Amino acid sequence: MDVKVLAVMVILTVALWTPETDAKPISLVERCWCRTTHNTVPQRSIREIKFLHTPNCPFQVM
């Protein structure tokens, strides 16, 4: 096999290989436990979407 063909096959294999993640899906009604003791928000209370970046806390969508 030609070296160039082998190199392209290796690059494509690495590029197409994506590891599975154990991340949970983002929910608009669940809140992070480290921000408040009340961890759910009623759906009718959601008026706008905010993205919160809190240290030591998962990515939050409010």
PLY file of the C-alpha trace (Angstrom):
ply
format ascii 1.0
element vertex 62
property float x
property float y
property float z
element edge 61
property int vertex1
property int vertex2
end_header
0.00 0.00 0.00
1.25 3.45 -0.83
2.44 5.48 2.18
0.28 8.46 1.21
-2.86 6.31 1.00
-2.08 4.76 4.37
-1.53 8.21 5.91
-4.84 9.50 4.52
-6.67 6.44 5.84
-5.16 6.93 9.30
-6.09 10.63 9.32
-9.67 9.86 8.23
-10.00 7.13 10.84
-8.83 9.47 13.61
-11.03 12.32 12.34
-14.15 10.16 12.17
-13.60 8.47 15.53
-15.54 10.38 18.16
-15.65 9.14 21.73
-19.01 8.77 23.46
-19.71 11.30 26.20
-21.60 10.74 29.43
-22.94 14.28 29.52
-26.59 14.65 30.36
-28.86 16.59 28.01
-29.51 20.24 28.75
-32.92 20.90 30.27
-34.56 24.29 30.49
-36.43 23.41 33.70
-33.58 21.86 35.73
-31.18 24.08 37.62
-27.73 23.34 38.93
-27.71 22.09 42.53
-24.76 24.31 43.43
-26.69 27.54 42.73
-29.81 26.96 44.79
-31.60 24.37 46.91
-34.66 24.67 44.67
-33.60 22.69 41.59
-36.59 23.03 39.27
-38.19 26.00 37.58
-41.79 26.02 36.31
-41.91 26.07 32.51
-44.20 29.10 32.44
-41.52 31.06 34.33
-39.04 30.66 31.47
-39.08 33.93 29.51
-35.58 34.13 28.09
-32.60 31.85 27.71
-29.43 32.66 29.62
-26.17 30.74 29.51
-24.44 30.69 32.90
-20.81 29.78 33.46
-20.33 29.06 37.17
-17.02 27.64 38.48
-17.27 24.02 39.72
-20.73 23.70 38.22
-21.93 22.16 34.94
-22.87 24.40 32.02
-26.28 25.90 32.73
-29.03 27.15 30.47
-31.56 29.36 32.23
0 1
1 2
2 3
3 4
4 5
5 6
6 7
7 8
8 9
9 10
10 11
11 12
12 13
13 14
14 15
15 16
16 17
17 18
18 19
19 20
20 21
21 22
22 23
23 24
24 25
25 26
26 27
27 28
28 29
29 30
30 31
31 32
32 33
33 34
34 35
35 36
36 37
37 38
38 39
39 40
40 41
41 42
42 43
43 44
44 45
45 46
46 47
47 48
48 49
49 50
50 51
51 52
52 53
53 54
54 55
55 56
56 57
57 58
58 59
59 60
60 61
